Amino acid sequence: MIPSRTQVAIVGAGPSGLLLGQLLHRAGIDAVILERQSPEYVLGRIRAGVLEQGTVELLDEAGVGARCHAEGLPHEGIELAFDGQRHRIDFGALIGRHVTVYGQTEVTRDLMAARAACGATTVYEATDVSLHGFDGERPVARLRKDGVAHELACDWIAGCDGYHGVSRASVPAGAVKAFERIYPFGWLGVLCDTPPVSDELIYANHPRGFALCSMRSRTRSRYYVQCGLDERVEDWPDGRFFDELRARLDARAAGALVTGPSIEKSIAPLRSFVAEPMRFGRLCLAGDAAHIVPPTGAKGLNLAASDVRYLARALVEHYRSGTTDDLDRYSERCLRRVWKAVRFSWWFTTLMHRFPDTGDFGQRIQEAELGYLVGSRAAATSLAENYVGLPFEA
């Protein structure tokens, strides 16, 4: 059954929409989630896998953190590889905090299971979703399900439906300002069931281009190499990919690389994007609907969780006290944290990748900055603070 009314209509059943729904449910606030795709499609998306400590704490608050703690891999640092050597950035020693490797697919799975267990409504394969009246007091979401038209009245709409979703597209063009940077390369990523090269992520800066050795578990690896925007997945058979990856790694990592057939392979372009503001009347944007960052700094999912944290608290306060003070500050609070993460992701991307227009001078600057970074406790602490996640505003 699709209800005709709810308190909060959430558009998008990715991790941000599901997490918001779970937090609201635990606070006694009714929310209906509308999702264009099927549950199987949502779970099939291969996305991020590094969770900030604050994101893990938010999963605990939502009551879905148990499997993350049991199966996730705590990481106390990362390694930077350049000039044939690896250098460790020790998060534990520098700031006393860590990140957790736990795939976004698993976060989504845990949230879907929790929502099913509590009986909350999620409408999958909802087509022709359109948002109306959010500039007034009575917002409405219209949709079709199995060819039948429905109308969902609500108090608030949360747009958690990603960069290409209907939520931001529903805002009048003059009401939103977009900031964007397109990077002149992409990431070719491979997922395979082989043990990782290292116990921690390795970020490699190499004359042939950037490479990253990551993982989803102790038996599943995720690898990336920088590639041109005109490249095609079909041009990269597994053998060619692993030869290129091995060439960009230091000798120790290259020797430890275990290859195997890819179970997923894709090319993702890199961009930085921010839409301001993030609230339009009774429509609030969260996650990729409002901002995109290159994956270098592992900030995408974590920024979405940050938005959800602010929005959930603001909605709970609104329904408890009747005020909109926190909702009125929602966009401002989110954007301060968003821009800091955008800055870090831009900086880390600039540091680790080869840009076609910087030449030998740019390469020397990268080498100098990497040398400074691994030789200065202050510089390493700055990286660690940003990577593990900056504090939330009170």
C-alpha positions, 0 to 999 in steps of 0.5 A: 500500500502506498499511503496518501500522506506522510511527514517526510517524503524521501526521494532516493533509496541509496544510503543517504535516503535509507539512513535518513529514513532509519534515523527518523523512524527511531525518532518516531517520525513517519517517512516514505521513501520513493526509489526509481530503481529496483532493490536489486539494482540499488544493491548492485551499485559498486561505490565507496568503501571507506567510512569516517569514524563519524559515519560509523558512529551515525550508523550506530545511532541508526541501529545498523552498525553491528555488522560494520563493527563485526566485518569492517576493517579498521584502518589506522593509516594510509600509504603514499607511494612515490619515487619508488618508495612507500610512506605511511601516514599514521592516523592513530599516532597523529590524531588518535582516530581511524577509518573503517573499510566497509563497502557502501553496498553493505551499508545499503544492505544493512539499512534495507534490512532494518527498514524492512524489519520495522515495516516502514514504506519504501516504494521501489520502481516508482516512475514519473516522480515529480515534486510540487508545492515545496515553496509553500506549506503543503508539498506533494510528491506525485508518482506512478507505480505499476502504471497507477498514479499516486499522490503523496502529501507531506510536510517536508521533502528530502532529495536524496536521489543523486546528481541526476535525480529529480530533486535538484532538477525540480528547483527553479534554475534561478534559485540554485547556483552551481560550482563545478570543476571537471578533471581531465581524466577518469578512474578505471576501476576493477573489483576482484576476489583476490587478497589485497596488496596491503593491509592499508590503502596505497595511493600511488603517484607515478609518471604513468599516472595515479593508481590506488590499491584498495579493498572491500574485505580481506578477500576482495580487492578494489584497484584503480588507475588514472585513465583518459576520458576517451578510454573505453572499458572494452579496451582494458582486458584484465591482463592489460589492467594489471600490467598497468597497475603493476607498473605504477606501484613500488616494487614491494607492492607490485610483487605482492599483487595477486591477480584474478578475473574482474567481477566488475570493471568501470570508468568513472570521470572525476568532478567537483560539484556543489549546488547552493543553497541546499534548502528550497522552502520545504525541499532539502537536498542531501548527498550527491543531489547537492555535491560531488567530489572526486573519490580520491579523498573518500568523501562522497558517502561520508559527506552524504552521511554528514548531510543526513546527520544535520537534516535528521537532527533538524527535523527531529527538533522541528517535530519536537518543538515546532521551531524551524531554527535548525532547518533554517540553518541546515544549508549553511551548516552543511555547506561549511563542511561540504566546502572543506571536504571539496577543498581536501578532495581537490587538493589530494586529487591535484597532489596524486594525479598527472595533469596534461597541462602542468608538464615537468614543472607540475611534476616537480611541485608534486614531488616537493609537496609529497616530500614535505608531506611525509617529512612534516608532522604538521602537514601529515596531521592536516591530511590525517584530520581531513581524511578521517573526517573533520568535526561536526558542528554542534 
